[in-house]
């Protein structure tokens, strides 16, 4: 009924905890699709080890192409070969509450929605399982989700597989979640919310979104620019547009600070990208 997609790259220190948390779900009707994205440590071997001892685990190995490509490979295989009705994404250095899938699945089924979302917690390692008994579940509109429950992650959600029939993560870039998440949400009439922390987002040195600034990270500004264009062309809701633009400006100001403080960017790169940010802010 549920496919859990986990892209894997050089996470041998964290992978077992992630996989153990997924395989220990109270909701048992699941398959786990691991995509080893060219790991150079023991991550690929750990994936194979889990597949050998649990028939619900399937492993693919590919040359390093990035997290988006790994997710897309798993999506393509699932849509072509699996009878799963739902899909969830978990990052290989994160972990989930034992009732993560159960409560998200129940919310979608009870409320007739195609997407359910829980709360997540950022952690540096400690993760006491929250008491989720009696956690509220309710439906909101996409606009309410964006204004009051915004969550750009592909993780911490359970999607009907139809949400991905015609959309994939953009490859070769980072912040691929931000690039398509709003499009998937706003294709729906309602989103189910589960008011409980069920997903633990691990902050570690060297993760994709926790590294020193390089020109590659300017993609965060670009995906927010596309998001601002998307909403500007599709809605007259001034409260929503104000929020979109405020977040876009926040991203640009954060980028400007990261660029200025970067020890990895050259002085020429700093001047070039700070000029690009100033030009964008001046148009807002």
VEXPAKOL-559433 format. One record per residue (C-alpha): residue in three letters; z, x, y. Coordinates in steps of 0.2 Angstrom, whole numbers, padded with zeros to 4 digits, always signed. Layout:
<nodes>
alaZXY
...
</nodes>
This chain:
<nodes>
unk+0000+0000+0000
unk+0004+0014+0012
unk-0004+0031+0014
unk+0006+0045+0023
unk-0005+0059+0030
unk+0003+0076+0033
unk-0007+0090+0041
unk+0000+0107+0035
unk-0001+0124+0044
unk+0011+0138+0041
unk+0027+0128+0040
unk+0034+0135+0024
unk+0052+0135+0032
unk+0051+0116+0036
unk+0039+0108+0024
unk+0051+0105+0009
unk+0063+0095+0021
unk+0048+0085+0027
unk+0041+0081+0010
unk+0058+0077+0003
unk+0061+0064+0017
unk+0044+0056+0014
unk+0046+0055-0005
unk+0064+0048-0004
unk+0058+0033+0005
unk+0066+0016+0000
unk+0048+0009+0001
unk+0040+0017-0015
unk+0022+0010-0015
unk+0015+0025-0006
unk+0003+0040-0008
unk+0006+0056+0002
unk-0010+0065+0008
unk-0007+0084+0012
unk-0021+0094+0021
unk-0017+0112+0020
unk-0026+0118+0036
unk-0029+0136+0031
unk-0011+0141+0030
unk-0008+0160+0028
unk+0010+0158+0022
unk+0017+0149+0007
unk+0013+0131+0013
unk-0002+0129+0003
unk+0008+0133-0013
unk+0022+0122-0008
unk+0009+0107-0007
unk+0003+0111-0024
unk+0020+0112-0031
unk+0024+0094-0025
unk+0008+0087-0031
unk+0011+0094-0048
unk+0028+0086-0049
unk+0024+0069-0041
unk+0009+0059-0044
unk+0009+0051-0027
unk+0005+0067-0019
unk-0013+0073-0016
unk-0018+0090-0008
unk-0033+0096+0001
unk-0036+0114+0006
unk-0048+0118+0020
unk-0051+0133+0032
unk-0041+0132+0048
unk-0049+0119+0059
unk-0034+0112+0068
unk-0023+0097+0066
unk-0036+0084+0072
unk-0048+0090+0058
unk-0035+0089+0045
unk-0030+0071+0049
unk-0048+0066+0050
unk-0052+0073+0033
unk-0037+0063+0026
unk-0043+0048+0035
unk-0060+0049+0028
unk-0054+0052+0010
unk-0042+0037+0011
unk-0055+0025+0018
unk-0067+0030+0005
unk-0056+0031-0010
unk-0039+0023-0008
unk-0034+0005-0008
unk-0020+0008+0005
unk-0018-0006+0018
unk-0007+0005+0030
unk-0007+0023+0036
unk+0006+0033+0044
unk+0006+0051+0051
unk+0020+0063+0049
unk+0020+0081+0056
unk+0024+0094+0043
unk+0039+0101+0052
unk+0047+0084+0056
unk+0056+0072+0044
unk+0059+0053+0043
unk+0074+0041+0040
unk+0074+0035+0022
unk+0070+0017+0028
unk+0056+0023+0040
unk+0041+0015+0030
unk+0051+0000+0024
unk+0056-0006+0041
unk+0040-0002+0049
unk+0031-0011+0035
unk+0043-0026+0036
unk+0040-0028+0055
unk+0021-0028+0053
unk+0022-0041+0039
unk+0035-0052+0048
unk+0026-0052+0065
unk+0008-0052+0059
unk+0004-0036+0069
unk-0007-0021+0064
unk+0004-0008+0072
unk+0023-0006+0071
unk+0032+0008+0081
unk+0050+0014+0079
unk+0060+0025+0091
unk+0060+0044+0088
unk+0072+0058+0092
unk+0069+0076+0097
unk+0080+0088+0088
unk+0082+0107+0086
unk+0088+0104+0068
unk+0102+0092+0066
unk+0097+0075+0060
unk+0111+0063+0055
unk+0103+0048+0048
unk+0106+0033+0060
unk+0113+0017+0055
unk+0098+0006+0055
unk+0106-0010+0047
unk+0101-0025+0057
unk+0089-0016+0068
unk+0080-0028+0079
unk+0061-0031+0077
unk+0051-0039+0090
unk+0033-0040+0096
unk+0026-0034+0113
unk+0009-0034+0122
unk+0000-0017+0123
unk+0004-0017+0142
unk+0023-0020+0138
unk+0022-0006+0125
unk+0014+0006+0138
unk+0026+0002+0152
unk+0042+0000+0143
unk+0040+0008+0126
unk+0027+0022+0129
unk+0025+0034+0114
unk+0010+0045+0114
unk+0013+0052+0097
unk+0002+0046+0082
unk+0018+0048+0072
unk+0033+0036+0072
unk+0020+0022+0069
unk+0013+0012+0054
unk-0005+0006+0057
unk-0016-0005+0047
unk-0030+0005+0041
unk-0043-0005+0050
unk-0036+0003+0066
unk-0046+0019+0061
unk-0062+0011+0054
unk-0072+0017+0070
unk-0060+0030+0078
unk-0055+0048+0074
unk-0045+0061+0082
unk-0055+0073+0093
unk-0057+0090+0085
unk-0055+0107+0093
unk-0043+0101+0105
unk-0024+0099+0106
unk-0015+0083+0112
unk-0027+0073+0101
unk-0014+0060+0099
unk-0014+0056+0118
unk-0033+0056+0118
unk-0034+0041+0107
unk-0017+0033+0105
unk-0019+0021+0120
unk-0036+0015+0114
unk-0029+0010+0097
unk-0014+0001+0105
unk-0025-0008+0118
unk-0037-0014+0104
unk-0022-0025+0098
unk-0015-0041+0105
unk+0003-0037+0100
unk+0013-0022+0094
unk+0028-0023+0083
unk+0044-0013+0089
unk+0058-0008+0077
unk+0073-0004+0088
unk+0080+0011+0078
unk+0078+0030+0077
unk+0068+0032+0061
unk+0058+0048+0065
unk+0064+0065+0069
unk+0053+0076+0080
unk+0058+0094+0077
unk+0056+0106+0092
unk+0053+0124+0086
unk+0046+0140+0093
unk+0027+0142+0090
unk+0023+0123+0087
unk+0007+0117+0094
unk+0015+0109+0110
unk+0029+0121+0112
unk+0020+0137+0117
unk+0017+0147+0133
unk+0003+0140+0143
unk-0015+0146+0140
unk-0032+0139+0146
unk-0033+0129+0130
unk-0018+0118+0136
unk-0027+0112+0151
unk-0034+0099+0139
unk-0019+0089+0142
unk-0025+0086+0160
unk-0042+0082+0153
unk-0036+0069+0141
unk-0025+0061+0154
unk-0040+0061+0166
unk-0050+0051+0153
unk-0036+0039+0151
unk-0035+0036+0169
unk-0054+0032+0169
unk-0052+0021+0154
unk-0039+0010+0162
unk-0047+0010+0180
unk-0063+0003+0172
unk-0054-0010+0161
unk-0040-0018+0171
unk-0034-0025+0187
unk-0016-0025+0182
unk-0009-0015+0197
unk+0008-0011+0189
unk-0001-0004+0174
unk-0013+0006+0184
unk+0001+0013+0195
unk+0011+0019+0179
unk-0005+0027+0172
unk-0008+0036+0188
unk+0010+0041+0190
unk+0010+0049+0172
unk-0006+0058+0176
unk+0001+0066+0191
unk+0017+0071+0182
unk+0006+0079+0169
unk-0004+0089+0182
unk+0012+0094+0191
unk+0020+0100+0175
unk+0004+0110+0171
unk+0004+0118+0188
unk+0022+0124+0185
unk+0018+0130+0167
unk+0002+0139+0174
unk+0012+0147+0188
unk+0026+0153+0176
unk+0014+0158+0162
unk+0015+0176+0155
unk+0000+0174+0145
unk-0013+0169+0158
unk-0022+0181+0169
unk-0021+0180+0188
unk-0039+0174+0188
unk-0036+0160+0176
unk-0020+0155+0186
unk-0030+0154+0202
unk-0045+0144+0193
unk-0034+0131+0184
unk-0022+0128+0199
unk-0037+0125+0210
unk-0044+0112+0197
unk-0027+0104+0198
unk-0026+0103+0217
unk-0043+0096+0217
unk-0038+0082+0205
unk-0022+0078+0214
unk-0031+0077+0230
unk-0042+0063+0224
unk-0027+0052+0218
</nodes>
